[in-house]
Amino acid sequence: MRARLANEQARLHELVHENDSLQTCLSLIYRELPESARQAFGLMSSLPVGTLTDWHVGGILPTSAMAGGVCDELVGVGLMEAHRHDDAEPSYTLHDLVRVFAREQYADLPPDERRNAEQRLVTAYREAVVYLAAARAPELDAEAAGERPGDLDRETAGSWMAQESERIRWAITRARRLGMEPQGAEIAEALTYFLDDVNLSPDSARYLFDERSEQRTRVIRSLRRGRAEVALGNNLPDAALELFLPGGSPDPAVTPTARDRTVIARAYAAKSDYPAALDHMNTAVGELRTENDLWHVQISLEKLGEFQRWRGQPEEAEESQREALRLAEGFGDRRAQARLRRTLAETLGYLRRPEEAAPLLEQAIRDFGVLNDRVWEARSQYALGKIYRLLARRQDALEAYDKAEDILGPMGERQWLGRIDNARIRVYVGMGRFDDAWASARAALGLFRELGDDMWYAHTQRDIGLLHVKQGRPDEALAPLTEAIEVTRRAGDAYAEAMARHLRGVAHRELGQLDEARSDLEAALAIYRGGAYEWNQAVVLHDLIPVLRAEGASDEADRMESSAISTNPAFVRMPGRDGAQAIPDEE
């Protein structure tokens, strides 16, 4: 019987017992429906499965005012189920068997009736998504309907677009079949402003954001940028750059705009070219401010803060991210606020202010949970683990990493799994669990090697150098630390380079190679002095001052120590700290 019911199209015809038939029962009900209810019932069943509202039904009917009566009719005869939540508008669902029946009936309607209903629904989707996108792209205000479609709220636009993503794709493709290409392109254009909320594959984006039949420069630019953003989201930065930098094309739609530059900057960052990323993002922010394009100012400031942090400018990073968070709060976008709390917390961790960072991450995790955004919830757990590590809450850090892995592992997010393994290394070192630290290091190295991720491979090599130093093998630490320094220096990741140079300086000191130790420690100190890294400066000074004394430069060492005592409270809090013995990231 299960095999006979497997074919959805034949399922209703199998549900017969003697003279009783579900098909006949549903047909008797359907026969008594008014024409408007039949149209709505049939087209709703043909859409991708999901919750329905009065807005969906009103979009199908000749006038939206008919929606309430039609919904009441379908619920009253049992063809549709109503769900009510507090004071919210009711929502509706169709039982699977009823949906199969409705599709069969819809296929038998006259072609003109089906076409008219589908045109109306495509138009309704166009009005809805353009209205929502206009809050993020002000130039679309002129294209949006004068009145707010239904009860759509721009503050929850991202969640609505995510919930409706399958049907929005239906509207784009159906528009092309109905000869409504301009409307379909406008729906696709609006979708490009919600790619943080909707996941697409590069092939899907190539189809949905096809610009071949489009003549409007604005739309072409948006569709092309949408394809580039999806390519970036799928770790294809070169494919993203090719869409903007085709070698001097005279096509005005190819000339990068300020919005394009934000994507170009992110692509360079994905290629570990942080100087180029920072340069493009700074240019984009300036141009977007001039254009008063506030949504994209917010997006670009978020990323600018990350690039500034990587380039050793944490104070500027905090300033950028706090401004972005204020803008996101003004827009009322919960997802953007949660994402910005997460990235601001990471910057506060760099600035050694973990007490401020932890509540920001805990709030972000709660928000992503409400939004059912499991990926960003997991990434926030990962970030929280790093903050707990700074607070010496090591077991809490491991539990946060486990939560992140439990979400990202089944999703196949291998790069993030490698990052989680990498993060565990320092926690295990702090707990004296060196076997576990080595197991995590080997797992991370293996993943990054398979993925061809040179930057994170280098970060893990740095931590392997740390393990060798901690276990009294400074000679074996030099090679992995040197590799880490070379890779991070080429990429322009100043902070990561300073971390590796500090550790190599300690290794050289332990080997009695004082000139090399001084060179590395002074280079690390210079990088940290370029930003507000007082804690990092303090730990390097505690390792550099003994090297100077061992070299006979006692006067210089005394001056350096005296200056640190008077200007750097972190230095005073950790008397006698030795980088070869101290617990990583703790005083």
N, C-alpha and C positions, 0 to 999 in steps of 0.2 A: 504493500500500500504506500509505503514511504517513497519507493521508486516511482510509482504512478503519480504521486503528488509533486515530484521534483520539478516537473515542467510547469512553470507558472502559468503559461497560456492554456494548458489543459486542466489545470487544477480544479477550476469550478465545475467542469464537466465530469470530473471523477467523484464529486461530492453529491452522490445520488443514492437513495435507498428506497427501493420499490417506487412509490409514486411521489416521494418527497425529494425536492431538488432545491439547493440553495440558489442556483441560477434562476429558477422559476420564481422563487420568493422575491429575489431582488428585482427581477423584471416587472413584477406586479407593482412594486413600490415605484420604480423608475418611470413606469408608464404614466403615473398620475402627476409627475412633476411638471411645473410650468417650463416653458422653453428656456427662460433665463437660468433657471436652476440646473437644467440639463447641461447647458453650455459650461457653466462654472464647475459643476461636478466633474464633467469629462476632462476639462483642461487641467484642473487641479490634480487629477489622477495621473496626468501625463508628465507633470513636473518632477524633478528630482525629489525624493522623499524628504519630508521635514514638516515642522510645525507650520500651520496656516493661520492667518488672521483675517479680520474684515478687510484689511488693506489688499491682500491678495485677491480676495473675491471681488472687491470693488474694482480692481484693475482689469478684471476679465469682463465685467458687465458694461453695458453702454453708459451707465452713470454709477458713480461710487455710492450714491444714496440708496441704490437697490441692494447693497451688500447685506445690511442687517436682516432684511426680510428673507433673502435667499439662504443665509446661514441658519436662521431660525427654522426654515422649511426643511433643510437637509438634516439638521440635528433632530427635529421633531419626528421625522420618519425613520430615524436610526441609521442614515447613511453616513453620518459624520458625528464624531464625538467632540463635545465641548469641554474645555478645561478653564477653570477660573482661578486666579491667584490674587487674593486680597482685592485691591481696587483697580488692578490692571485690566486692560481690555481682554476679553476672552480669546483663547487660542483654540485651534481645532486640529484634529488628526483624522486620517482615514485608515480603517482596518485594512490589512494587506489584501484580504479576499475581496473586500469592497473595491479596493483600488484596481484589482485585476478586472473586475466586472465593469467598472467605470471606463477603463481604457478601451474595452471592447465596444462599449456603447459610443464612446467619443469617435472611434474610427468610423462608425456608421453615420455620423452626422454629415449633412451636406458640406462639401469642401468650402464654400463661401462662408458658412457659419464658423467653421473652424478657423479659417484665415482671419476673419474679422476679430474673433476673440483673442487670437494669438497676437495680432497687431496691437490691440488695446493693451494687453499685458506687457508686451515689449516696451510700448510707450510709457506705461506706468513705471517700469523698472528704470527706463532712461530718466524720467523726471525725478525719481527717488535718489538714484546714485549721483546724478549731477548736483542735486540740491545738497547732498551730504558732502560731496567733494569740494563744493564751492567754499566751504569753511577753511579748506586747506589750500585751495588755489583760487584766489579772489577773482581772477579773470573769468571764471565759470559762472559768476553771479549773473552775468548777462544772459547766460544760456539756461539758467535754472528757472523753474516755474515760479510765478509770483507768490503763490501760497505754499506753505509747508505741506508736502504730500503726507496725508494720513496723520499719524501721531509720531512720525520719525523725529528723533532727537539727535542733533549734531554732536552732543556731548557723548553719546553712546554709539556714534557712527561706526567705529571700528568693530565693535561687537556685532552690530547688525550686519555689516558687510561680511564678517566671518561666518555668521549663521546662514546668510543667504548666498554664499559664494558659489555653490553648485547651481543654483537657479540663475544667478547673474551670468554664469558661463552659458547656461541654456539661452538666456535672452540675447547674448552676443551672437551665438551661432544661429539662433532662430531668425534674428534680424536679417542676416545675410540671405537666408532662404526665402524670406518674405519680400526681398527687394528693399529692405530698410537699412542699407549699408551705412549711411551717415549716422543714424541713430545707434546702430551697433558699435560703430567706432567711438561714439561719445560715451557709451556705457563702458567700453574697454578703457577709454581715456580716464574716466572717473575711477575705475578699478585700480589704475596705476598709483593712485594716491593712498592706497590701503594695503600695500604689499607687505607691511609689517604685521598685518592682521590676517592675511590670506596667503597660504602656501601654494606656490605653483612650481612645476618643473620647467626647465628651459624649453622643452618641446611644447608644453602647454602654452607657455608665454609666447612662443613663436607663432602659434596658431591664433591665440586670442588677440594678440597685439600686432596682427598683420596690417601693414600700412600701405599695401600695394595699390588699393583702390581709393586711397585717401588723398585729397588735394590740399587740405588745410594745414598750414605749417605748424600751428599750435598743436593740433592733434598728432601730427607726425612726430613732433618732438616728444610728446608725452608717451606715445606708444614705444618709441625707440628707447626712451629712458626706462620705461617699464621692463623691456626685455633685458636691458643692462642690469637693472636692480635684481631681477630674478637670476641672471647669470651669477651675480655676486653672491646671492643667497645660496647658490649651489656650488660655491668655491671655484668659479670660473672667471677670475679677474681679467685674464687676457681677452676673453670673449666680450666682456663688458667694455673694455677699452676700445676694442675694434669698432664698436658702434659709434664712438665719438671721435676717434682719431683715424679716419680712413685715408689720410694723406692729402690734405688740401682740397677736398671736394668743394665746388662752388655752391652746393646745395645749402641754402640758409638753414634748413632744418638740421644740418649736420654740425654747423658752427656751435660749439658748446655754450650753453646759457649758464647762469649762476646755479640753477638747479642741477644741470648736468655736471657742473664742477664738483658738487657734493658727492656724486656717484663716482666720478673720476678719482677724487681723493680717496674714497673708500677702496677703490680698486688698487691704487698704489699701496695702500696700507696692507691689503690682502697679499700683495707681492713683497711685503716686508721692506718697502721703500718709504720709510717714514718721513724723511725730509721732503720728498715730492708730495706725499700725502698732506703734510702740514702746510706746505706752500699753496696747494690747490684749495684746501679748506679755508685758509685765511682769506684768499681771494674771493671764494664763494660767500663767506660770511659778510664781507664788505659790500659785495654787489647786492646780496639779498636785503641787507639793511637799507641800502639806497632805494631799492624797489619796494620797501615796506612789506616784504613777503614774509610775514611773521611766522607762519607755520614752518616754512623751510629754514628760517633763521633758527628756530628751536631745534630742528633736526640737525642742522650743520653745527650748532654750538655743542650739541651732545657729542658728536664725533670729534669736533675740534678739541674738546676737553680730553678725550682719550689720547689723541695724537700729542697734545701738549704734555700729558703725563708721561708718555713713552719717551719723549724727547728731553725729559728732565726739567719740565716746567710745571710742577704740581700746583703752585699757587695760581698760575694762570688757568690751569685746568679746573680747579675748584670754582674760580670766578665764572668761567664759561658754563660749567654745568649747573651752577646755581641760577644763572640767568635763564638757561634753558628750562629748568624746573619751574621757575616763575611763569614763563610763557605757557608751559604745559598746563599749569594750574589755571591760568586764564582761559585756556581753551576747554578746560574741564575734561580732558582726555585721560581716563584712568590708566590706560595701558602705557601711554607716554610718560605719565608721572611715575609709574612703578619702575619703568625701565631707567628713568633718570635717577631715581633714588638708588637704584642698584649701582649705576656707574659712578655717581657721586660718592657712594660709600667706598668703592674701590679706591678712588682718589684720596679719601680721608685715611684709608689704610696706608697708602704711600706716605702720607703726611704724619703717620704715627698718631692718629687720633681715632683709635678703634672704638672708644666709648661712644663717640658720635656716630660712627658707621653702623654699629650693630643694630640699633633701632630702625635705621633707614632700611636695612636689608630685611629685617623681620616684617616691616610694613609692606615692602615690595613683594615678599613671598605670599603674604595674605592677599594682596591685590591680584597677583597672578593666579592664585587659587580661585578667587571669585570669578576671574575672567576665563577660567579653565584653560589657561595658557601654560601647558605642562613644560614646554621647552624652557621658557623664561623662568618659570618657577624653579626648575632644576639648576639653571645657570645662577640664579640668586642663592640657592643653597650652597653651590660651589663657592661663590664669593663670601658667603657667611662663614664657611669653614675657614677661609683664609683670615678673616677678622678674628674668629675664635682663637686661631693659632697665635695671633699677635697678643691676645689677652691671656695666653697660657692656659686656655680652656681646651686642652688637647683632645679629651674624649668627646667633647661637644663638636670639635672640628671634624673628627673622624665620622661621627654620626651624620653631620651635614653632608660630608662627601658621599657617604653611603646612600643618603636620600637622593642626592643628585644622580648617582650611578643607577639607582633603581628606576629612575624615570628615563634617563638618556640611553641606558643599555639596550632595552627592548626596541628603542627607536633606531638603533644602528648608528648613533652619533659617535663614531669611533674617535674622532679628533678630541671631542670633549672627554671621552673615557680616558684618553691618554693624559689630558690635562689634570683629570682627577687623580690618576696614579702619580703624576708628577707632584701634585700638591701634598699627597700623603707622605712623601719622602721626609720632608722637614718635620712633620708631626712625629713620625716614628723616631727620627733622630733625637728629638726632644724627650721622648719617652724611653730612650735607650734600647729601642727595638730594632737593632741594625739588620737582622735577617729580614724583617718585614720591609724595612726601608729599601734594601737591595732588591727584594722581589718586586716592589712597586717601580723602582728605577728600571729594572729590566723590562717589565711590562710596558712602561711608557716609551722606552727607547724602541722596542719592537714595533709598537703602533706607529710612532712618528716616522720610523724608517720606511714602513710599508706605505704610509701616506705621502711620503716625500716632503714632510713638513720640516724644513731645515731649522726654522726659528725655534720651534718647541723641542726639536732634537737637541739644539744647542743649550736651551734652558735646562734640559735633563742632564746633559753632560756637565753643566755647572754643578748640579746637585750631586752627581757622581764624584766630582772633585771634592765637594764638601764631605761626602762619606769617607773618602780616602784620608782627608785631613783629620777627621774626627777619630779614625781608627789607627792613627799613627803611621800613615803611609804617604807623607807629603810628596815623595818622588813620583808616585803613581797618580797624584792629583794633577800634575802639571799639564799633561797632554790633553785631557778632557777640558780643563779650564782654558787652555790656550785656544782650543777649537771654539769654545763658547764665546770668548772675547772676539775672535776674528769674525764670527757670524754676526754677532750683535753690533759690532762696529760698522760692518758693511751695511747693515739694515738701518743704522741710525737710531737704534734703541739704546739711548745713553744710560738709562737707569740699569738695564740688564747688563750692559758692559761694565758699569761700575761695580755691580755685585760680583761678577766673575773676576774682575781685577783685584778686588779686595781679597777674595779667597786665594787667588794665585800669589798675592803678596804675602799672605800668611804662610802658604806652602814654602815659598822661597825663604822666608825667615826661619822656619823650622829646619830647613836644610842648611842654614848658615850662609845663604846667598844674599847678603845684605844689600848690595847695590840693586839687584833685581827686585828685592822686596820693597825697597824704598821707591823705586820707579813705579811699580804697580800701585802701591798704597797712595802715593801722591797723585797719580792719575785718577784713582777712584775718588779721592778727596776733592779734587778739582771739579769733577762732574757733580758731586753732591752739593758743593758750594754754589753751583750754578742754579740750584733750585732750593726750595725750603725743606731740605732734608737734614734737619738738625740731628735727629737720632742717628741717621746713617753716618753723618760726619763724626759724631761722638764715637761710634764703634770703630771707625777707621783710625781716628786719632789715638785711641787706646792701643791699637796695634802698631801705628807708625812711630809714636814717641819712643818706645823701647828700641826700635830699629835705629833711630837717630842716636840714641845714647850708646848703643853697641858699636856704632860707626865712629864714636868719639865726638859727635856734634851735640854735646850736652847743653851748651848755651841755647842752641836753636830748639832743642827739645824742651828746655825749661820755659822759653818764651811761648812756645806752642801750647804747653800745658797750662801756663798761667792765663793765656788768652782764652782757652777753652773753659777753664774754671769760672772765669768772670762773665763769659758770654753765652755759654751753652749748658743749661740746667741738666740736659740728658747726660752730658759727660760726667757731671758730678754724681749722678744717681748710680753710676756703674763703676765704682773704683776697682782698679785691677782687672778689668775685663780683658780676657784673652781670646781672640778669635779662634784659636785652635782648640779651646776647651768649652767656650760658652755655648749655650743652647741657641740655635739659630732664631733670629727675630725677637729674642727675649733679652731683657737686661740682666 
